Every structure is written in structure tokens, then in C-alpha cells.
Amino acid sequence: MDPAVQTYIDAIPETHRPLFDRLHSLILELYPNAKVVISYRIPTYWVGRRRVYLGLWKEGVSLHAVRGDLIEGFKQRHPSIKTGKGSLNFRLNDDLPEADIRDVIQQAID
């Protein structure tokens, strides 16, 4: 892993770390050979020419670079989870629908 990514991870507040670690693990479980670097000041997971990003925000962790159609379908199934243009924004206390998150990650990268 790029040392800059490890520096980013080491600086994550304890409040956000379990959520970040779980999302980070989900990506790497699906793509263990993903190249993980810092881009736009957040961890970026490259698989070939495709990528997703994980970034912190005040209330949680966001998964970025997600197509709008994937966000819309996810939002319909999980209306309590905050979404944005190109992102799923998980709050610290959200229950993670891991199967659907894996599906979104795979569709974003494949």
C-alpha cells in the first residue's frame, strides 16, 4: 500500500475508524490486487482503469465514483442512507447493507 494511504488511515479519528475499516475491507475483499493510492486527498482504489474512493466527512465515510443509476437503486432499497451525486454517504451509526454495498462496488468497477 502507498505510504500516503497508510498515513491517511492512521490519522482517521477513532470515531470513524470502524466504519472506514469495514468499507476499506469490503473493497479489498472484492479486489485484493487493487492499487490503493491517494487521489483528491482521499484513498483511491484502482482496478485497471476503474476506481472508487473512500473519504471521510463530518458524520461518516463516503464511497465515491458511483454511477447515478446505482445510487438511485441503492437509495430505493435503503432510504435511510444518505446519498449524493456520485456517492453513498454512510453515517457512523448506519447499519451497513454489505451485500448491496459489494454489488455497488462491483458494478462501479467492472
N, C-alpha and C positions, 0 to 999 in steps of 0.2 A: 504494500500500500504506500502511496505517496506520503512522505513525511508531513506535508502540509495538511493532509486529511487527518492524520493522527493528531496533529496539533489542534485542529478544529474540534475533533471528537473529545480530546482531553479537556477542552475549555467549555464544553457543554455543561450548563448548570445541572445539579443533581435532580432538580425537579423535572427536567426534560429528558434526562439521560435514558430512563427505561423505555420511553416511547421511541426516541431516536434509535436506540439499540435494536428494538423489535423491528422497526421498519427497515433499518440497515440490514438486519439478518434476513428478512424476507427477500430482499433484493438479491443478496449474495447466495441464498439457498437456491434461487432460480437460476442465477448467473454467477457461479463461483469464479469464473475467469474474467468477470467484468473488470475493466480498467477503472480504478477509482482515483479521481483527481479533484482538485479544487477548480471550479469554474464559476464565474459570477459570485465568488466568495463563499460558495457552498459546495459540499460533496456532490460530485457528478459521477454517475455510473455509466460508463461507455461499454456497449456491446456492439462491435462493428461500427456502423455509422449512426446507430441509435443510442439514445441516452435518456435517463431520468435523473432528477436532482432531489436531494433532501435538504431542506432548510428549516432553521428554527424561526419561530415567531413568538410573540409575547405569550400566547396562550397554548402553544403546542409546536407541532412539527408538520411541515407541508411536503407533499410529494408533487413535484413539478414536472412539466413537459408531458402532460396527459392530454390526449385529443378531446375535443369538446363532446363528441358522441359518447365517449367512455365516461366522462364526467356526468353527463345527463343520465345515463343508465344507472350509474352508481348512486347518484342523488335520489333517483326514484326508489331504489331499494333501501337506501339509508338516509332518509331526510334529516336526521339529527346531525349528520356530519356536514360540517361547513365545506363549501366548495368555492372555487374562484375560477377565473379564466385560465384554463390550463393546469389547475391544481386541485388536489384534495388536501384539506387543511384539518388535520386531526388535533383535537383539543386533548389536553393532558388526561382528562377523565373519560374520554370516549372509549366505548368498547370497540375493539378493532375487529371488523369482519374480515378475518385474514384470508379466507378463500376468495372473496371478491377483490381484495387488495392485490393478491397474487395475480388474479385474472387481469386486472387493470395494468399491472406492471408488465405482464407478458404481452398484452396487446399493444402497449405503448412501445415496447422494444422490438417485438417481432414484426 
